Amino acid sequence: MWRTGLTAVAVGLAVGKVIPELSEGTTWPYTVVGAGYAVLGIVLFAYGTLRHHDVEAAVMRGAFARPASGFMWTITGAGVLLGALTVALIVARP
């Protein structure tokens, strides 16, 4: 999850800061979507740390630590939403 978090933060930087600098027109939609990616990255960092501790404890018990299904659906939904918004920004070019 940490690598995915780093990627999400990097995409947030690109969408929120780099792309608006290279384009003309309205920049706030890029800032909002970029911030969304950064927040997703932060959440993934935190979850990665919690998951690491859960897996480590499970290994010590000789068990398996299944990821939380609800959380996985939530971050999947957030990723799909941010991806769709990014596509909309690319197509609309506000």
N, C-alpha and C positions, 0 to 999 in steps of 0.2 A: 504494500500500500504506500510505502514511503516514496518509491520511484514514481508511482502514479501521482502522488501528491506533488512531487517536484515538477512533473510534467504539467500538471494542471496550473501550478503557479506560473510556470514559464509561458504557457499559452495565455494566461491572464495578462501577463506583462505585454505579450505581443499584441493581443487584441485590444487591450485597454490603453496602451501607450504608444507602441511602435506604429501600428496601422493608422491611428488618427494623425500622427506626425507626417505620414506619407500621403495622406489624402486630403481633399478639400471638402468642406461642408460641415455638417453637424457631427460633433464628436461624442456627445453624451451617451448615445446608445452603445458605442464601443467601450466606454468607461464602465457602464453598468454591466455589460456582458463580461468584460475583463475582470471586474471585481467578483462576479459570480464564480468564474473559474478559480480565482485566488481563494475565495472562501471554501470552495470544494476541495482545493488542495490542502488547506489548513485542517479541514475535517478529516481528510484522508490521513494526514500525519498523525492526528490524535487517535484515529481508529487503528492505524498500523501499530502504534505503541501498545494500545489495549490488546490488540490481537496477538502481538508478540508475547505479552505476559500470559494470556490465556493458553496459547499453544505451548509455551514453556512449562506451565503448570500441568497441562494435560500429558506432556511427554514424561514428566517426572512421575505421574500416576500410571503411566502405561496406557493412556487413553487417547481419544481423538477429540479435538476441539473444533466443532462445526461452527462456521461463521453465522452470525445472526441473519436470518433470512430477511427480516423486515428492513434491517439496515442496508443489506445488499440491494434490495429493490429500491430503497430510497436514493442511494447514491447512483444507481443505474438511471433512475428517473431524472435526477439532477443532471447527469451527463448527457442524456438524450435531449433534455430541454435546452441546455447550453449549446449543444451541437446544432440543434434546430435554429436557435437564435443566431448562431454564427453564420449558418447558411443564409438566413434571412438578411443579415448584414451584408454578406457578400453579394447577394442578388440585388438588394435594394440600393446599396451604396448611399446611405443618407448623407 
